[in-house]
Amino acid sequence: MTLEQIRSRVLVAAHELQGRQLRGEAVTVLAVHSVNPYTGRSSLGDPRIPGAIDTYAYEDFQSPGSAERGQRPLPEIEVFQAKARAWGLMRTGTIVVYDADRSMTAARAWWVLKWAGLPDVRVLDGGLPAWLAAGLPTAAHASKPKPSEIVLSPGHMPEFGAEDAQRFVHEGVLLDARIRPNYIGGPAQPGAAPRGHIPGAISAPAPDNVTDYGNFTDAATLQEMYAALGADGSKPVGVYCGAGMSAAHTVLALASIGIRASMYPGSWSEWIYDPARPVARGARPYDISTNSRQDRGVTK
């Protein structure tokens, strides 16, 4: 299978999606809405791809957060199944998800849908900006789907927990998908959670997966980028981030070049719940912190 064929199994271009719609193929489009954390702007005011069904990134594709499970635990399957039925999802046909910001929330939706057993889920490469840049038509309102009776089950995507993190460090590669300042860490406020990374994890910021325009970068560049980090398909790959959003983006990017990676759903927000878990700081994988854990009375 060529790289182009591998990429097309997880990503779809704007013109290709429109072509499939015009041909009457079985394609369900989900718009993944969220509020931009930097501007406070909601994507609900954006135009929609014709036929798109509204979904909500921080409500539909996670459970309520908790200290022990992290900020964005996976949804309860019964709850998610009810949502999937309301969206009219079927096992036949293709599900395409998109957002308006570099596919960050769409990637989480892609991962959860695949985890729940949907066989053919893809992300619109470049999201809504790519659709608009191509001059394709839009709709002012969301589609109202006919409910389905789909039955879902969890566990169809590889995942791991805190107890397995070091296995990837020693037997494969553990990637930290957060931006580098969060990986490196820094002083934490008194009583606040420590900053840094899981010892042995390698910094691989998810924003590097895309171009300035928000499209995923070309396959050859992604291959070279991840091979340089040890993720070349020859050994197991695990990915985590802050709370399971950027990690899903990196799992998607790796899937687009044929590398299967496991995700830590709880990620850093779960890792730091247990004060016995070590924290590394600095730009190197094994720089062990000398302050945050000691400030909390923890012996490393």
Secondary structure, DSSP 8 states (H G I E B T S, - for coil): --HHHHHHTTEE-HHHHHHHHHTT--EEEEEEE-B-TTT--BGGGS-B-TT-EEEEHHHHSS---BTTTBSS----HHHHHHHHHHTT--SSSEEEEE-SSTTHHHHHHHHHHHHTT-S-EEEETTHHHHHHHTT---BSS------------S--S-B--GGGHHHHHHHSEEEE-S-HHHHH-----TTS---SB-TT-EE--GGGGB-TTSSB--HHHHHHHHHTTT-SSSS-EEEE-SSSSHHHHHHHHHHTTT---EE-SSHHHHHTTSTTS--B-SSSTT-B-SSHHHHTT---
